[in-house]
Amino acid sequence: MPRRSETSIYQLPLELGRPANPTNHAYQIRTGIISEHRPREPLVDRALWEIADRIQLRSPEDAARHLIERVYTPWEQCRQEELWVLLLNTRNLITHEIMAYRGTVNTIGNVRVAQIFRPAVLMNSPAILIAHNHPSADCEPSPEDIRCTELIREGGRLLDIKLTDHLIIGKDSFLSLRDKGLGFG
């Protein structure tokens, strides 16, 4: 069992959907392990839900801007690829942001499809958007990026969870694999 002193990547509330009266019971996600975690204050949960409700993804640009400004490790500190999953509700509002994988300097190839969808299944999310950064600053997708997208899209089809897009984030730009028709055959 993980030690409680480890730093949390993300805290996942147990409720499915936006709770009317948030509880202070939460689970912590750490490198694919879900364990009980120290409770948060209910008002903190409510504030987090309020912030999340304001972020609606209408385009890949919206998602890229949100990821760059609020989610990713600052570029100057970025040394390896990070794969993030945004859980979306039926109105494309972000409900949760989860770092699913931290890779090497140039690959996310070791990520398992199950790691991507576990939070979405737990939270009953109908859709996800995935994004990863390229520390090299080049947004050009590798064959591995495209293959990974195809596998995740197929996994989502089997689970009835839509993969809305896969973004590659560079230093000053981004690329939408869906817009380029890569991996979404």
Stockholm file with secondary structure:
# STOCKHOLM 1.0

chainA/1-185         MPRRSETSIYQLPLELGRPANPTNHAYQIRTGIISEHRPREPLVDRALWEIADRIQLRSPEDAARHLIERVYTPWEQCRQEELWVLLLNTRNLITHEIMAYRGTVNTIGNVRVAQIFRPAVLMNSPAILIAHNHPSADCEPSPEDIRCTELIREGGRLLDIKLTDHLIIGKDSFLSLRDKGLGFG
#=GR chainA/1-185 SS CCCTTSCCSEEEESSSSCCSSCCSCEEEEETTEEEECCCCCHHHHHHHHHHHHTCBCCSHHHHHHHIIIIISCCGGGCCSCEEEEEEECTTCBEEEEEEEEECCSSCCTTCCHHHHHHHHHHTTCSEEEEEEECTTSCCCCCHHHHHHHHHHHHHHHHHTCEEEEEEEECSSCEEEHHHHTSSCC
#=GC SS_cons         CCCTTSCCSEEEESSSSCCSSCCSCEEEEETTEEEECCCCCHHHHHHHHHHHHTCBCCSHHHHHHHIIIIISCCGGGCCSCEEEEEEECTTCBEEEEEEEEECCSSCCTTCCHHHHHHHHHHTTCSEEEEEEECTTSCCCCCHHHHHHHHHHHHHHHHHTCEEEEEEEECSSCEEEHHHHTSSCC
//
